Amino acid sequence: MAIKVASVEQVRQIEAAADRRGLSFVQMMQNAGAAACQLLLERVAVDESTLVLFLIGKGNNGGDGLVMARQLAQTSRAAVHLYMLEARATDDEIFCAATAAGLPWTLAADDKDDSVLRELAGKADVIVDALLGIGGRPPLRARLKEMLTCVSKAASATKPFVLAIDCPSGSDCDSGEIAKAALSANATISFIAAKPGLLTFPAAAAVGDLVVSQIGIADELTELQRLSSTLMDAPLARSLLPARPLNGHKGTFGKAMLVAGCANYIGAVALAGEAACRSGAGLVTVATTRQLVELVASSLREPTWLPLTAVDGCIAEDAAQTVLESAPSYKSLLVGCGLGLHASTQAFVRSLLDNDLPPLLLDADALNCLSRLRDFWKRLPADTIITPHIGEMARLTQHSTAEIDADRWTFARRYAECWQVVLLLKGAHTLIAAPDGRTSVIPYKTDALGTAGTGDVLAGLIAGLRAQGLTAFDSARLGAYIHALAGTIAAQTVGSSRSVIASDVLGALGPAFAATEVG
């Protein structure tokens, strides 16, 4: 079953339903601690010389940490120390099991000058944040803020591996707000489902790698199945890959047409065109001005070309008829990359929308054209995909970028339903929303994609996948996943995310597909 995304209230409802079905809260806690222990052992080489500092809160999150600490000490012989925010009840079976196992512990109230905490944090190889769970949110209480500040300063030189249990303490797991004193984790293990706040900035910056464990909760639980949001991961992406029969031919793998480019944005044609080719589409045709065909065709040899009339270096209004005559034989149509906003080109886009079209994807300047049309969504064919970045989304919705950025999930869902489109809202973490309420979120966040041209790569990739028969929603979310994975691979290949350019992302599409295919 795909990894679900759930609000704090939804998670609590799922926990209660699981408890009624016989999976007790104590057993869920035991399972959570075991999953966290396993994750740490997978990420860090732990032996008897490893000091692991556990920051333990008073609630269930602290209980998860206590279970993890006991199991870690037993399985790895690591040196474990518990630092307790508050005393736990004398009949707390989880705490009693930890102390019975001989784990040393310090109570924060007994360490008034934080000297013990400072020494432990300064020597620790690993710090486990089990202070606050999904019910916590900023602002932090004074003592907790002091503790986390002390740990951050003491560990600043040694940079231990930090694992957050369920969330970095001080995160709002619904909104993505986070306290300034919160520890930045190398990895966060979230239970039952991913939380939207962990996939929303600024909290997302402190999460590190996000891992989700269902802690024994059955897939068939009704409350879990009702969730309409999923976190894209390799198994889900693999399940969406178009089939590649060995006896397939270019007709088997679909035909995509891309309408792109103007004299000022020549590169958009090449980037989107090559990405569509590398998506696995059988045939890609690029429709652009005759000038751009002459400039680009010699270096981009794989597509076929449809020359269009131009005005001032931009696609002319009367070119719409040329596109419409050829379009019916294609399985997808991308319009927008590098079009520019010449008045004649805007008229060209409007003319296209007044006709029957292949499955449509609108990007970049096509979206800017839409934003100037009254009730533009009424002119879009069913199953249209739109791929705005936050600035384009602001123009389409007439809301500010700040408003959208503060509530990306709501905006993506609301307008996918209102406009009856598949809406891909770019940015970390990229969201893909369908008109029926389904939403997927991409797990990757990388500044490698924050460079001109990567959006053209994404658009071409999605158009190529759409041509291979995927639904609008599946082609958008698979394309976004492969694109983001390619960005992370490109950063590793180049050596620094700051040096990645769009052609590096193109070059990493093959490795990204390969990694997805094999898992």
C-alpha positions, -999 to +999 in steps of 0.1 A: +000+000+000+012+035-008+025+056+020-003+079+031-002+115+042-024+124+072-031+153+095-026+151+132-063+146+138-065+119+111-035+100+127-052+101+161-084+087+146-064+059+130-046+051+162-080+049+180-094+026+153-063+003+155-067+002+193-103-009+189-092-036+165-068-050+190-035-032+184-029-015+217-013+019+222+015+002+241+021-022+213+022+006+188+048+023+210+068-009+211+066-011+173+076+025+168+107+022+190+117-010+172+113+007+138+134+037+149+161+014+162+162-005+129+164+028+110+193+041+131+213+008+127+207+011+089+221+047+088+249+047+114+276+022+122+270+016+159+292-004+183+302-003+220+322+029+214+292+048+201+275+072+225+238+078+218+221+105+237+183+102+240+163+133+247+131+119+263+098+137+267+070+129+291+045+116+265+042+088+240+070+103+219+093+098+249+080+063+253+089+055+217+124+068+225+126+047+256+118+015+237+143+024+210+170+031+236+165-003+253+165-022+220+195-003+208+215-011+239+206-047+237+213-052+200+243-030+194+260-026+228+261+011+222+266+034+252+231+048+257+222+077+280+187+090+287+182+127+294+146+131+308+127+163+303+104+154+332+100+125+356+078+097+343+052+079+364+066+052+387+042+026+371+052+036+335+060+001+321+081+015+293+103+035+316+105+007+341+117-017+313+144+008+303+157+013+339+155-025+345+178-029+315+203-007+333+201+023+311+216+054+328+195+085+330+195+121+341+165+142+350+166+177+336+155+191+370+186+177+386+209+193+360+200+230+367+231+244+349+228+220+320+264+208+326+255+172+322+235+178+291+263+200+276+289+173+282+267+145+268+257+164+237+293+175+231+305+138+231+275+121+215+279+104+182+241+102+178+213+123+193+178+110+193+151+136+196+121+120+214+109+151+233+077+161+215+055+142+191+028+152+166+008+171+193+036+196+199+039+229+181+056+263+186+063+281+208+084+259+230+082+261+268+112+279+283+129+248+297+125+228+265+138+257+245+168+260+268+175+222+265+175+223+227+196+254+225+221+238+248+223+207+227+227+226+195+256+246+208+273+217+225+270+195+193+279+222+168+315+212+165+311+174+165+279+173+143+264+140+155+238+122+136+204+134+147+173+112+145+139+127+152+111+104+164+079+113+145+090+149+140+117+174+151+105+187+185+089+220+180+073+213+146+037+218+138+030+186+119+000+202+101+012+237+091+049+233+088+057+260+114+087+252+135+104+267+166+138+284+160+154+263+187+144+229+171+171+205+162+177+199+125+176+161+120+196+140+095+166+117+094+130+117+108+110+085+112+073+093+111+047+068+122+015+055+105+016+082+078+036+112+067+024+145+081+018+174+058+038+198+081+069+177+076+066+182+039+061+220+042+087+246+048+101+258+072+097+226+091+107+205+061+142+220+063+147+203+097+134+169+088+163+155+068+154+122+052+118+113+059+110+076+066+075+063+074+066+032+094+031+020+098+040+003+131+018-027+126-013-009+115-030-030+089-034-016+054-071-026+053-080-003+082-108+018+069-096+050+084-062+045+067-077+037+033-099+067+034-069+090+032-066+105-003-030+119-001+001+098-007+038+103-005+055+093-037+082+067-031+101+042-053+076+013-050+047+036-060+067+052-088+077+018-100+041+007-101+033+036-124+060+031-150+045+025-185+050-010-198+079-017-221+071-048-242+101-062-259+083-063-292+071-027-289+077+000-315+074+037-317+036+035-321+034+013-290+051+040-269+030+069-280+035+102-298+039+135-280+038+170-296+055+200-279+046+236-288+075+257-275+100+284-279+105+319-292+136+339-303+143+348-266+140+313-252+157+289-276+169+265-249+134+257-237+128+239-270+159+217-267+154+209-230+117+200-232+122+182-265+150+160-252+132+153-219+102+141-238+124+118-259+141+104-227+107+097-211+103+066-233+078+082-257+080+065-292+079+097-312+083+134-302+074+162-325+085+198-317+063+226-331+082+259-331+091+288-353+111+280-385+140+300-371+142+278-340+140+246-361+170+258-381+189+266-348+181+236-327+174+206-351+211+200-358+219+194-321+186+177-311+183+150-338+157+127-323+124+147-326+106+154-358+098+191-364+067+211-373+078+246-385+054+274-375+049+309-388+063+337-366+058+373-357+088+391-342+105+358-335+074+344-317+048+319-328+021+337-347-017+334-342-023+317-376+001+289-367-027+274-346-043+259-377-010+241-385-009+226-351-045+216-351-042+198-384-014+176-370-026+173-334-052+145-337-026+118-343-008+126-310-014+112-275-003+143-257+002+180-264+024+203-243+021+240-248+040+267-231+078+262-226+096+294-237+066+307-257+070+343-246+040+367-243+038+383-277+003+394-284+001+371-314+014+341-294-013+348-268-039+348-295-024+315-308-029+299-274-065+311-271-072+297-306-059+263-296-082+262-266-112+267-287-107+233-304-106+196-296-071+187-285-051+157-275-045+152-237-032+187-228-004+200-206+000+237-201+033+252-187+051+284-183+040+312-206+008+292-216-002+296-179+006+333-180-017+336-211-044+318-191-041+342-162-052+370-186-084+352-196-116+355-177-128+321-164-100+304-182-107+271-166-140+268-185-119+266-217-097+238-206-103+202-219-110+175-194-079+160-178-057+190-186-024+191-166-011+225-154+023+229-139+026+264-122+054+275-100+043+297-071+045+330-091+024+316-119+000+302-093-003+336-078-012+351-112-038+324-119-055+326-085-051+364-078-036+355-044-002+366-032+028+342-033+030+346+005-006+334+009+000+304-013+033+295+002+018+295+037-009+269+027+003+251-004-017+219+003-050+238+005-044+259-026-033+229-047-064+209-037-089+237-039-079+249-074-075+214-088-111+208-078-124+243-088-107+243-122-111+205-128-075+200-137-045+180-125-025+207-108+012+203-102+024+230-078+062+232-082+086+238-053+099+218-024+079+197-018+061+195-051+024+187-048+002+171-074-036+174-069-064+158-089-099+172-093-113+143-072-093+152-041-064+128-046-030+144-038+005+132-040+036+149-027+072+144-038+097+134-011+127+151-025+138+187-017+169+200-035+181+234-045+197+216-076+164+222-094+164+259-086+179+269-119+165+280-153+154+253-176+146+225-151+109+233-155+111+227-192+127+193-185+098+185-162+072+195-187+087+176-215+091+145-193+054+146-182+043+151-218+062+120-228+048+099-200+013+111-209+018+100-245+026+065-232-009+061-219-007+072-183-035+091-168-031+128-162-026+124-125-002+095-128+019+111-155+022+143-135+032+126-102+055+100-118+072+128-139+076+150-109+092+120-089+116+111-117+125+147-122+132+154-085+152+122-082+172+132-113+180+165-096+194+147-066+215+124-088+227+153-108+239+171-077+258+140-066+273+136-101+284+172-105+296+174-069+276+203-057+239+212-060+248+248-067+266+238-099+238+218-114+223+231-147+192+219-165+212+197-189+227+179-159+191+170-149+185+158-184+216+136-182+204+121-149+169+110-162+183+077-173+198+069-139+166+081-122+145+057-143+170+029-136+169+035-099+131+035-099+129+003-120+151-017-097+140-002-065 
